[in-house]
Amino acid sequence: MSTIKSSSEHLTLNADGALKDIILQNNGSTKVTVKSDGNVGIGTTSPSGSGWAGNAKAFHIYQNDTQGSLIKLESSNTVGVLAASNNAFHIATVTDDPIILFTNGTEKLRIDSAGRVTMPFQPMCLVDSSSGVGYTTVAVNTRAPFNNVVSQTGGSNYNTSNYTYTCPATGWYRVEWSIIATTANSTKEWSIRKNGIREARYHTQVERSTGAGLLLHCSTNDVLDLYCTASDTSNMYTGNGASRYSWCSYSLVG
């Protein structure tokens, strides 16, 4: 026998029986169903997580038209909506406020009302040399000696001892660099490498600034570097801060 029970602290609706549901109706039409397994349905008498996780506990809202269903969340000055409409799922603010995604209690992505996307922990790194303004020796078959991290996000992924960048996540990385070669009659061949294998080669010559970039797909823990693979002489012009003549950057872009 199903019961409605009131006490000084609780109001209990009980469907007596292991497979009995609690059903709320209006004018003979079912509006809310609480299944015996704990799933809750609005607009459906068979709430479930099927299509995503069939055995998960589900709060299932259904409306059989192109307007679909939504959950509206509102505070004193912000209105947010999760909505399933005609062939689309919407995460939205109705007010002029950003959408912010958090993991582990920390903001990871923000979309403002103008559509600008910022990711404060997106992996990137800019490096140069702390050797000061002047020529720095770079022997053939060695890495460009960028030993100073100017800025870095997404973890401490650049090694200032061996001049390598370790990819913290799988994705597409943009590697960019600019180097001024040494005095007259000098030629250097530089290579962007992944795990010690050359991906592209470039040349600098005769006190000219050469810059280039390359897009690489990398896996977690792949190692990137800028490597001197051929040289007539062995100097590059360095500096940092306002006198940053040679530098390199690594950025996860997608």
PECORNOR-V664236 format. One record per pair of residues at least 6 apart in sequence whose ideal C-beta (glycine too) atoms are under 6 Angstrom apart, sorted by the first residue. I is the first residue (numbers start at 1). J is the second residue. D is the distance in Angstrom with one decimal. If there is no record, write none. Layout:
i=<I:I>
j=<J:J>
d=<D:D>
//
This chain:
i=<1:2:2:3:4:5:13:15:15:19:20:21:21:21:22:23:23:24:24:30:32:33:33:34:38:39:39:40:40:41:41:42:43:43:43:44:44:47:47:48:49:49:61:63:66:68:68:69:70:70:71:72:73:78:78:79:79:80:81:83:96:98:98:99:100:100:101:101:108:109:110:111:121:121:122:122:123:123:123:124:124:125:125:125:126:126:126:127:127:127:127:128:128:128:128:128:128:129:129:130:130:131:133:133:135:135:135:136:136:137:138:138:138:139:140:140:142:143:143:143:144:145:146:146:147:148:149:154:155:157:157:157:158:164:164:165:165:166:167:167:169:170:170:171:171:172:172:172:172:173:173:173:174:174:174:175:175:175:176:176:177:177:178:178:179:179:179:179:180:180:180:180:181:181:181:182:182:184:186:186:187:187:188:188:189:189:189:189:190:191:191:191:191:192:192:192:193:193:194:194:195:195:199:200:202:204:226:236:237:238:239>
j=<16:15:16:14:13:12:22:21:22:36:36:33:35:36:34:30:33:31:32:45:42:41:45:40:57:47:58:47:59:47:60:61:61:62:63:60:62:58:60:58:56:58:69:69:86:84:85:84:81:83:82:81:80:95:97:94:95:93:92:90:113:110:112:111:107:110:108:109:121:119:118:117:153:154:154:252:154:168:252:153:251:152:158:250:150:151:249:146:149:158:248:146:148:150:240:244:247:146:238:147:148:238:239:243:182:235:237:236:238:234:228:234:236:234:228:231:228:163:225:227:226:163:163:248:160:240:158:168:168:165:166:168:165:223:225:224:250:223:218:222:220:219:220:252:254:215:217:253:254:216:218:252:215:251:253:192:214:250:213:249:226:248:211:247:204:210:236:246:209:237:245:246:188:204:205:233:235:206:232:233:205:232:204:231:201:203:229:230:202:198:201:227:229:199:200:214:225:227:222:224:222:223:216:214:212:210:248:246:245:246:245>
d=<5.1:5.0:4.9:4.9:5.7:4.3:5.4:5.9:5.0:5.1:5.9:5.8:5.3:5.8:4.1:5.6:5.5:5.3:4.1:5.8:5.6:4.4:4.8:5.4:5.4:4.1:4.6:5.9:5.0:3.2:4.8:4.6:5.8:4.1:5.2:5.7:4.1:5.2:3.5:5.5:4.0:4.2:4.0:4.7:3.8:4.4:4.2:5.6:5.4:3.7:4.6:5.5:4.6:5.2:4.9:4.0:5.2:5.2:4.7:4.3:4.8:5.3:4.6:4.6:5.7:5.0:5.5:4.3:5.9:5.2:5.0:5.4:5.8:5.2:6.0:6.0:3.1:5.1:4.3:5.5:4.2:4.5:4.7:4.8:4.3:5.1:4.6:4.0:5.5:5.8:5.4:5.9:5.3:5.9:4.6:5.1:4.4:5.8:3.8:5.6:4.0:5.0:4.1:4.9:5.8:4.0:5.9:5.8:4.6:5.3:5.1:5.6:5.3:5.5:5.7:4.4:5.7:4.1:5.0:5.4:4.3:6.0:5.6:5.4:4.8:5.8:5.5:5.8:5.1:5.8:5.1:5.3:5.0:5.1:4.8:4.6:4.4:5.5:4.3:4.6:5.7:4.9:5.3:5.2:6.0:5.9:5.5:5.4:4.6:5.2:5.1:5.6:5.7:4.7:5.0:5.3:5.2:5.7:4.1:4.9:5.5:4.2:3.7:5.8:5.5:5.9:5.3:4.5:4.8:3.9:4.9:5.9:5.8:3.9:5.8:5.3:3.5:5.6:5.5:4.1:5.0:4.6:4.9:4.9:5.8:5.6:4.9:3.7:5.0:4.3:4.9:4.8:4.7:5.1:5.1:5.2:5.3:5.1:5.6:5.7:5.8:5.6:6.0:5.0:4.9:4.2:5.3:5.5:4.8:5.4:4.7>
//
